Amino acid sequence: MGVRVSFFATCLADTVVPGIAIDSVRLLRRLGCEIRFNPQQTCCGQPLINAGYHREALPAMRHLMEALLADGCDYVVAPSGSCVLQVKEYPRYFRDDPVRYRQAEELAAKIWEITDFVVTVLGVEDVGARLPGRAAYHPSCHMTRLLGVREAPLTLLRHVRDLELVPFAGQDRCCGFGGLFSVKLGELSGAMVAEKAADIAAAEVDYLIGADGGCLLNIQGRLRREGREIRVLHVVQALMQGITKE
């Protein structure tokens, strides 16, 4: 029996970019994981939390905890550092509820961002992918600055055959998405992503690769509006290139 993984798809993968979830499951299965998916899972509550509606977010958080812990898997894995970070912060919201606090602590200890899981837990650095061309990697803010996952996606991408990772100006700067930030401060967000898109285009790359769907959708939208022919991929989509589908 392989490592048992409860897969947390996240809202964006479930409703907007399902290919990310599909390739995540394909990748994990390829690496020997036994996947469980509880269809009762829902939003992690991050939009409400970021808007200051902490109490209103609690029902969704309780529901997600129950769904992700129900299978009794060894690990919970998600293709979004932002959502993983939110779940890891659950214990702070349930300090006054001993039962829920224990659940939150258990889930926080089990959940991993997918590239960190592959490299750190499974010990895999080369998944056998091949993607010819030049690529820029966008390090999303929540994943790198707060969750602390920086090297795992780069390690995996460096082992993709025929792929050249190209640095670009402003690589570590925010793309302007930030969930509600892009809604509440649309003009500022638009200026930030315009700058990011210009820097990526100046690097003359074939691909933009990242690990958080929200950031990728934001940058992709700007690149398309400018007529840039740069293909945008989530890291798991890049890691499944050149691999025969099961």
Steps between C-alpha positions, in 0.01 A plus 500: 500500500632845406494818704137588569413852391176693541498742208375855563414644159438864612227725359688633198606156382152365556307776323736686265811298412416131555805396300715592800312255723503227234875528442563514875325167547677351198836611638438365849377167365804478274716538810323213676245682714158358579258788448177568683270788405210600722242684286365666816804729515441871448672839527772538764341829609786722387287763317289562812803500728683751283191723501491495880194274534667247729186380678314457172786286365486247783221275358690450172822434690332243727342331197831481313680356802246221529515426126879486476545297818217254427712266289763458769781547249865550588516834320282769345643656183387806302632678188493844665738642757248772580225256599744276688617801698141585594434146626823498698373809681173333605609430862507873582129528417392209722693565821178524700362171366710204628351244262532715189843619611628141507356442153660819375837399643475156341412640160764772516764235563381284210453753222770569240538710187550251217856583388620509861332165555662342195850621587495491881271207581534276195865592441452541124676771299465367144154387391607424142347805331618663177406851388720667236532877530571793730289558811458770763392389847275729706546444877158581647499705819308278744689187398850645516485775762254350749486125441875496434494274194760640261736233375272198447331619177832626363668169581236310305508743206880487476469127434253544212687403185565770239349773720708811571394705803555868431518768772321828435483849647258532791469125533437516876245782479127438551291458184219709650248219548478443874140377484283786627784747444444483125129569554521777755803675348450415135692793355807433712475126433481566127815713510686229690409220260579723201850545637531127566383411148745748344791353695404147398467597135839674508660170605392351165363178642268236357332420831400659827484240777368544854348305788188700590202510264383848599831663414521309173149602393581861582823506301357293217214745459741791464726313258203408281363855498839616378510232231802323651549144379632367827347177623403504868531173695455393858811314615316165505396554138864562410604188689256285301631616162658227292348229720260249347154521651385200700 
